[in-house]
Amino acid sequence: MGPKRAKRKSLSPTEEATCTAFRIQARLPLDDCLYALQLMFPHLTRSTLHRLFQRYDIHRLPDPPRPEPALTEATQPELGHFYLDSADIRTGDGRANMFFAFDRTSKIAFARLYNTAQPENGPAFLEALVNALPYSVRSVLTGAGSQFTTVHPPGGESTSSAESHPFARVCRARNILHEILPPDQPWNIAQIGSVKNTAPRQLKANVHYPGHEDLREHFLAFFKTYNFDRRLKTLRGRTPFEFVCQRWMESPEQFHEAPRKNGELLSG
């Protein structure tokens, strides 16, 4: 018997890109990020992930965009407040356009893959998210990219152009509050990519799959396992789907239909 092969502990640029993008979008504590990301990267360790988040100044979770009400036994944070973003990912078929969203309360994830980047992808994704959920989408927090708005905060030439954006029109039609993440803080994925020239840019440039269907199969399998099988500390040991089911049993008036354990329903 020879010496055992040392386990790889370092992350490739592609793996770093995926880990930072997941942290920024999911807003999960370190241990929950580790548990979810080990689905894709079994060699990932807690110390490696913590150092990575420190390097990009995302090791501390940010404050919510607006103050949360004080919780008592009779009050609970609302479902339906989402972080939402997109990324272009290279495959052998070209560049695929992926949109993903995470509920800030239930931690449910939803994703859709589009074969090409088109202006209508953002509004179509939001409509798909609304139709997939058993409860209402109340607000979405996005960056200031062109897929979401035509005015980059703070300010801009005119708010009317932002209000006429197709994404904004869907928000109004669905009575969804659209909040835009300030561009000058570390939790903006565009800020990390443009200022530090690192993870999100590498995510767009270096991740490669043989074809769009391979990418779709890989990521949708990840989201299904994450939603239905991964127990998170921040949800007190429940999976995101179990959290939603418990909320439905406690407050069915918040739902327009019963939650269904259907991967296509929640994973696109």
N, C-alpha and C positions, 0 to 999 in steps of 0.2 A: 504493500500500500504506500503510495507516494503522499506528499504533502497535499492538504486540501487546498483547492483553488480559492483564493481570497474573493469575497463577495464585493461587487462593485458598489461603492458608496456615492461617488460623484454623479452629478446629473449632466446630461448633454444639454446643449443650448435649446433643443426642441423640448426636452423634458422640463427645463426651467421655464420656458415659455408657457407650457401647459399648466404648470403649478401656480405661477403668478396670475395667469388669467383666471384660473379657478378660484383662487383666493379673493381676487378683486370682485368677481361676480357673485360668488356664493356668500361672501362675508361670514364664513364659519370660523369658529375658534381653531387654533392650531391642531389640536388632537383630532377634531372632526375632519379637517382638511387632509390630515395624514391618512386617516382611515379610509376616506373616499378615494384619494389619489393612489393608494396602494393597490387598487383594482387594476390600474394601468401600469404602475411602476412598483413591483413587489420589493425591489431593492431600496426603496425610499425609506430613510430613517427620520426620526423626529428631529434630531440635531441638524441634519442636512437641510430639512425643510425650514426650520427656525432660522438658520443662518441665511438662507435664501430670502426669506421674508424681511429679515433685518437689512440685507443689502439693498433692497428696493424700497425700504421705509414703509412696509406694509405689515410689520410685525404686531402693531396694535390696531385693533378694530376701530374704525372711525365712529364718531358720533352720528346718530341718525340725522337725516336732512332737516327734520323738525323735531321739537321736543316730544317725547312720548308721554302720555298721561300716566300718572302714578297708578300702579296696579294694586288691586286688592283681591280678596278671594272671589269677589263678585264680578270683577272686570278682567278681561283678557285682551291682549293685543289683537287687532283685527287681522284677518286673512286678506289677501288680495293686494298687498303692496309689493311691487316687483322691482328688482334690478334687471335691466335689459341691455344687451349689447350684441355686437356682431363681429365676425372676423372672417377674412378671406384665407382659405387653406388650399394649398396646392395639391393636386392629384395628377395622375397620368392623363386624365381627361381635361386638364386645365385648372382654373381656379374656382373652387366651390365657395359659396357664400353661406356661412352658418350664422343663424341667430339663436340666442339662448337667453333664458330668463330664470330667475330664482325668486321665489316668494320669501320676503324678509322675515315672515313669521313661521310658516310651516316648513320652509326650506325646500319645498317641492321645486324640481327643476323641469323645464320644458325647452325643447330644442327643435329646430327645423333646418334642413339643409336645402339650399337652392343651387341649381346647377350653374347659374351665372349671377353676377351682381347686377341687380336691376333696381331702379328707384321704387318700384312697387313692392319689393320684398319686405321692407319694414312695415308698411301698413298691412300687408298680407299676413305677416307673422303675428302682429298684434291681434288681428281678427281670429287667427287660428288659436292663439292663447286663450282669448275670451271664450271661444266655442269649446275648447277642450276641458275647461275647468268646471267643477260642480258648484263653484261660488264665483262671485263677481270680482273682476279686476278693478280695484279702486284707484290705484296710482301706479305710475311707472317712472323709474329714475334711470335716465340715460346720459350718455355723453353728449357732446355738442356736434357730433358728426353729421354729415349731409344726409345720412339715411334717416335722421330723426328731426332735424331742424335746419333752417336756413340762416339763423342768427346765432352767432357764437357769443355766449355770455362772457363778461358782463356787457350788456347793451347791444348795440348793433345799429345799422342804418334805420331799420324800421321793424316794429313788432308785427306789422301786418303781413310781411313776407313769411315770418315764422308761423303765423296763424293759418296761412294758406297752404302750408306744407301738407302733403298727403297724410303723413303720420299724425299731424296735429288734427286733421279733419276726422280721422278715425277716433282719436281721443275724445273730441267733442261729441261725436255721434254716440259714443259708448259711455259718455259721462265719466271719463277717466282723467284724473289729474296727471299732467305731464310735468315732471321736475327734471331739471338739467343739472348734472354734476358740474361744479366749478372746475374750470380747466387747469387751475394752478395749484392743485393739491395732489398728493401722491397716490390717492385712490382712484384717480382718473386714468384709465388704461391708455388713453391717447397721450397723456402727460408722460407716463413712463416710457412709451415707445419713442416719443419725439425728443425728450430731453436727455434720457439716459441711453437711447439707442440700443435697447436690449430686448427684453423678453417678448412683449407683444409683437414687435417688428419681426423677431425671429420666428414667432408662431406663424406669421403670415408668409414668411419667405422659405422656411426650412422644413416644415412638416410636410411629408410626402407620402401619398398613398397611391397604389396602382390605378385606382379609379374612384369616381364619386361613390359608387355603390359600396366599395370597401370602406371608405370613410364613413358613410352612413351606417353601415353595419357595426363598425367599431364604436362610434360615439353613441348610437342609440342603445347598444348593449350596455354601455357604461351608465347612461342615464336611467335605464330600467333598473339595473342593480342598485344604483344610488337611491332611487325613489322608493323601492320596495323591499330592499334587503339590508341596507346600511343603517345601523342604529347609531344615532348621534348623541353625544353628551349634551349638546345644547337643547335637545328635545327630550332630555331625561331618559335616554336609552331607547327611544322609539325611532322607527323609521319615519321619513317624511310622510309617507302614505298613512301609516298608523296614526300619526299626529292629526292628519286631516280627518280620518275616520272617528277619532275620539272627539274632535271638535264638532263633527256632524251629530254625534249622539248627544252631546251636551247642549248644542245650540243649533238645532236643525233649521231654525228660521233664517240662518245666515246662508243657506244653500238653496239652489234652485233644482238640484237633483242629488241623489245619493252618490257618494264616491264609488268609483268602480276600479277594480284592480285590472287595468288594461294598459299594457305598455304603449300601445299606439295612442291611447287617449292622452297620456301625459308626456310622452316622449316624441311625439310627432312622427 
